[in-house]
Amino acid sequence: MSTNPTLKGDQLPLAHGESDPKTPSAALTLTAGLLGFALVCLDASIVNVALPAMGSSLGAGMSGLQWVVDAYTLAFAALMLSTGAFSDRAGASRAYALGAAVFTLASAACGLAPNLPALIGARLVQGMAAAVVLPASLALVRQAYADPARRARAVAVWAAGGSVAVALGPVAGGVLATAWDWRGIFFVNLPVGALILALLLRAPRSERRPAPLDLPGQVTAVVALTALTFAVIEGGPEGWAALAVAVVAAVSFLRIEARQPHPVVPLDLFRNRTVAVTVAAGAAVSVAFYSLVFVFSLFFQQVQGRSALQAGLMFLPMTGLIAVTNVVAGKLAGRHGPRLPMLVGQGLAVTGLFVMLYVDTGTPPVLVALLLVPMALGCALTVPPLTAAMMDAVPAERAGLAAGVLNAARQMAGALGIAVFGALVSGDFVAGMRLSLVISAVLLAVTGLLSFRLAGPSARSA
């Protein structure tokens, strides 16, 4: 499923020192940016298949495994609200180099982690670095191409790298965990990180630009999301206390954003119906896709007794078609407007989720793999048009901000989905899995109905 953190780069002012599109440094810069984006997307999905091996090695239960995934996703999601501004203030090339270096070092710390707390802490740092890498890599790519047409193609290549990485994550995780060890899924990042830093030596330096930072809003957003996730995963008296903290932090966040001259999440953005619907639909898609990859990674191994490699291969049918579906979705949105592909995609995903209710412990794994395909294709068909619809609904000067809000919401929804569904399957796994499927289907059905209110065929997406 496409991550689609797309900004309208051709509408942004060119920075001083941007390289000519015909010079070798432009291609090298694109390669560096693509590798970084692919790396942070890969680490959002590669971990799932290796979770049972981590649990056995480090003595982690279900809540521990949820934190291994959510520590990365939460930091990635929450900090994404501000890292675009940080990239502008520091300069895209400097911010990207810093993010890539920290991500590489944190990956080494993950691979060397002696215990679960150390692994979770290193994953948290990974997520923080990933939040810097994503906007900085895109800014660096668009700065390397002065010609709008070449820039558009370069950004499309960059985005495709993320889609491919998400698709290959479960398979790569299964291969590495089986052929090497679960630690291999982190050590494989080291040579890629070193290559990125080497390529950046040839990239032109980016100029610094003034960009306001909303630190109070950012801090309260992090506290609210972390406390809410803790409440869901841990439960008990500590969970209720964390829930109270989350409510207080969320109320504080809303009050701060309503008064800030430069908020990380402008609340008036959601007065636009298209923005509200697309953010909701993007969040529902993330809950269905990322959370169920987590659940079925455990199902294949802990319930059906398959190896990590077999579990990874079971995701190949659903992930192998995602990139192609993204392209088809973009063409449909361009021809018919965003509403049609969004409706078809969400309807297909809902149908696929209900069909999967028939899966139980004795269902052949190959059949389960095929039953996952409609849900995945429906999600992949939905994301590009909803992203295009949101970008078309906001002024050009707010396109980057809107893209950050959309992608942060999607990442946050995926993290909370993993927390909720992990809690559901911690008892009777199959019953919890079926309830997770129903919740995902209901969320997508609701956002599908809301999508009827979007502009119809008269609206064309670029």
N, C-alpha and C positions, 0 to 999 in steps of 0.2 A: 504494500500500500504506500502510495507516495506520501512523503512527509510534507512536501509542498510548502516550505517556508519562503514563498516567492515574494520578492519585492519588485516594484516596478523600477528597475534600475535605469531604464532609458528615460525616465522622467526626473532623474536626480542630476544635480550639477556635477560636472566632471571635476576631478581633483587635479591640483597642480602636479605635474610629473607623471601623469598616466602614460603608459607606454603605447607606442604605435602598434596596431593590431598585426603588423607584418613582422615585428621583431621577435626573436626567439623567446625573449623574456615573457611575452604574453602567453604563449603556449605553456611555458614552465609555470607561470603563475596559476593558470587554469588547472594544471595538473596538481599543483600544491593545494589549491582550494578544494578541488574535487576529492582528493585523498583525505583531507581533514574532515570534510562533511560526511564522506562515506564511513570514516572511522567512528565518528560519534554516533551515527545511525546504527552501525553494526553492533556497537556495544549496548545499544538499547534492546537488541533482540537475541544476540548470540549467547547471552547468559542463561536464558530459560532452560535450554535442553541440558545444561550442565548442573542445574540446581540439585538434583538428587545426589550426584557425586560430591558436590560441595557439602551437602547435609551429612553424608556418611563420613567424609574426611574431617569435618570440623565439629561434628556433633550438633548440628543445627536442626531445630524443628521447623514447623511450617512458618511461624512468625519470623524466625531468623531468615528463612529463604525469601519471605516477602520483603524484608528490609534490604536484602542484597540487591533486589531489583529496584525497590522504591527509593533507596538512598540516592541512586543515580538519577532516576526519573524526576524526583522532587526538586533536587538541586538544579537540574537541567531546566525544568519547567519554570520554577519560580524566578530564577536569576535571568532567564531569557527576557524578562520584562525590562531589564536595565542594561543588559550587556551590549545592546545596539548603541546606546548612548555612550557607554564606556569605550566601544570600538572607535566611535567618532572622536572622542576626546583624546584617546591615546594614539590614534592613527591605526588604520586597519592592519597594516603590515606588522606593527609592533604588538597590537592586541592578539593577532593571530599567532605570531611566534610565541608569545607568552602562553596563550591557551594550549597550543600544540605541545610545548615543552612540559607544562604542568600535567597535561593529560597523559603524556608518555611516562613521566615519573610516577604518576598515580597508578598507571597500569602495571608498572613494575612492582609497586607496593601491593597491589591486589594479588599478583602472582606469587609474591613472597609472604603473604599474610599468614601468620602462625595460628590465628584464631579468628572466630567470627567477628568480634568487635573491630579488630584491625581491618578485616576485609570490608566491613560496612563503612568504616571511616574512610578507607581508600576509595571506595565507590562514591562516597559523597564528594570527595575532591575531584574525582573523574567527572562527575556531573557538573560541578562548578566550572571546570575547564571547558567542558563540552558546550556550556551556555555561552562562553566567550568565542569558541571556535566557529560556531554556526553563523552568527551575523558577520563576524570579521572575515570569514572565508568568502562569503557572498560579496561583501563590499570590495574585497581584494580582487575578485574575479571581474566585477563590473568596472573597476578602475583600470584594469589592464587593457580594456577594449574601448577605444574612443568612438568607433563606428557603431551606431545603434543596432544595425542588423547583425554585425558580428557579435556584439555584446549579447543580443537576445539568444543567439545560437550557443554562446558560451554558457550563459545561465541555464539554458535547457540541458546542456551536457552535465553541468554541475548538479542540477536537480535529479537527473537520471542516475547519477552516482549514488545518491542517497536512497533512491528507490531500489536499486540493485542490492545495496548493502542490507537494507531491511529484509529483502526477499531471501538473501543468502544466509542471513544470521542463524536461523535454527539449524540449517544443514551444516554450516561451518562449525557451529558449536558442537554438534554431534560428532563430526569427524575429528575435531581436535581433542574432545574429551575422551574419545575412544582410542585414538592413535597415540595420544600423549598423556594428558591428564587435564583435569578441569583448570589447572593453572595455565595451561597452554592457551586458553582463550584470551588471557590477558597478555602473556608474553609475546603473542603474535603482533601486538600493537607496537612493540618497541622498534623493529626495523622500519615500519611504516612511519612512525613518528620521527625517526632519524632522517628518513628520506624527505619528509615534509620540511624539516628545518634546513636541510641542505638545499632544497629547491628555493626556499625563501631568500637565500643569499643572493640569488639572481633577480629577485623580484624588486621592482622600484619601491622606494620608501613612500609611505602615504603621509600626507600632511594631516596635522591635527585640526579638528574642527570643534568649535564650541557646541556643547550639547548639555542641556540641563539634566541633573540627576535627582530623582525623587527618593532619597534614602529612607525617610519615614514610611512612605508607601511600600517600598521594597521590603523593608524589615518586617512590617506587620503582615505582608502577604506571605513571607516565608514562615513566620510564626503560626499563622492561621492554618496553612496547608500542612505543615509538619505536625502540629498538634492534632488536627483532624485525622490524619493518617495514623498517628500513634493511637488515638482513641479506637479506631476501627481494628487495628492489628492486635493491640495488646488487651483491650477490654478491661473488665474488672474495675475496682475503685480508681486505679491510675488512669484507666480509659475515660471514666466520667470526669475526672479532674482535667484531663487533656482536652476533652470536649468543651468544658467551660472556658478554658484558655483559648481554644479555637474560636468560640463565639465572640469573646471579648476582642480578640485580635481582628476578626472579620469586621466587626462593627467599627473598630478604630480605623481599619483600612478604608472603609467606605467614607467615613467622615473626613479622613485625610485627603482622599482622592477628590472629594467634592470641593475642597478648599484650595488644593494645590494649583498654582498657576501652570505647572508642567507635570501633571500626574503620569505615573507609569501606565495606568489604565484610565483613560478619560471616560468617565461614566456617561457623558453625553453621546459617546459612540454608540451605545446600546439603544438610544432612542430611534436609531435607524432600524427599521424592521428587518431589512436584509442582513444587517450585521448581527442582530440578535439571533435570527434563525440559523445563519451559517455557523456561528460559534456553537450554538446548541447541537447542530447536526454534526459538526466536527468532533465535539466532545463525545457524542453517542457512538460515533464510528470508532473512536479510540478505545472506548470502554469495551466494545464488542471485539475488536481486532486484537489489541495488545493484551487485554486481560485473558482472553480465551486461548491465546498462544501460551500464556503462562499456565493456565489450567490444564490444557491438553498435553503440554510437555510433561507435567506430573502424571497425568492419566496414563500416557503410553508407558511410562517407566514404573511408577509406583503401583498402579492398578493392574496393568496388563503385563508387567514384568519385562518390557523390551529394553534393549540397550540404548545408550545415548545416541549411537549412530543410527539405529533403527528409528528412534524417535525423531531425530533430525530429518531423516529421509521421508518420514510421514508428512512433513510440512512442504515437501518439494512440489507436489501438484498445486497447492494453493498459492505458494509464493512465486512459482515459475511463471504464472500468467499475469502477475500484478503489473509489471512494467508495461506490457502490451495493453492491458486494460486502461492504464493511465492515459496512454496516447489516444485510445479510442474515446475515452471520456472527454478529453480536451477537444477533439474534433466534433463530438456531439454537442458540446457546450457552445462551440463556435458557430455551429449551424442552426441549432434549435434554441439557444439560450440555456442557462444553467438548470432551470426547473426540471426539464424532462430527464436528463441523465441522473439528477439527484433523486427524483422519484423512482426511477427504474432501479437505481443502485440500492436505495434503502429498502425498496420492496423485495428485491432479490435477496438482500442480506437477512431480512426478517423471515422470508420463506426458508432460507437455508438454516437459520437458527432453530426454527420449529421442527424441521426435518431431523435435526441432530438430537432432538429429545429421545429418539429411539435408540441412541447409542447406550450400551451398557458394558459390563465387564467382558462379556463374551463376544462382542461385535468384532469381526476381523479388522485388524488395524488398517489394512488397505482400504476397506470400505469406509472406515472413519476418515482416512485421509481424503477420499473422494467427496465425502459429505461436507468436509470443511471448505471445499472449493466455492460453492455458491455464496457463502457468507463473505469470504475473502474478496471475491470478484465484485460483490455488491458494495463493499467498503471502498475498494479501489476505484469503482465507477463513480462514487459519490464525492471523493475528496477534491479532484481537480476542478470540477464545476463549482463546488461551494467556495473554493479559494478564489476562483475567478469572479464569482458573484460578489464576494466581499470586497475584493480589490476594486471592482467597478462601482461599488456603492459608496466609497469614500473619496474625498478629494485627493489629488495626486500627492500633495505634501503630507498627507497622513497615511500613505500606503504602507510605509515601513512600520509605523506604529501599529496599524491594523494587523499586518502580517504577524508581528510579534505577539499581539494579544491572541490571535487565532491559534497560533502554534503553542503558546504557553497554555491556553485552555485545553488543547488536545492532549498535551503531555500530562497536565494535572489530572485530567479525567482518566487517562490510562493508569496513572499511579493509584488513584483512589479506587478504580475498578479492581486492580490487583489486590489492594488491601481488603476490599469487601469480598471478592470471590475467593481469595485465599482463606478468609475466615469461614466462608460457607463450606468449603471442601475439607476443612480440617477435621470434621466429624465423619459422617457418612459421605464418602467422596462422590459417588454417583448421584445421590440426591442433591448434594450441594452443586454439582456440575450442572444438573438440569435446571435448578433454580437460577444459576448464573446465566444460562441460555435464555430463560424466560425474561429475566431482567433486561438483558441486552436487547432482546426482540422488542420488548415494550418501549424501551427508550428510543430505538430506531423507528418504531411505528409512530410514536408521538412526533418526533422531528420530521418524519415523512409527511404527516398531516400538516405540520407547520410549513413545510416546503411548498405546499399548494399556494401559499400566499406570496411566493416570490414572483418576479416578473416572468411572463411566459415567453413564447417564441419570438416576440418582437425584440427582446433583449438579446444582444449579441455580445459574446465574450471574445476578447482578443486572443 
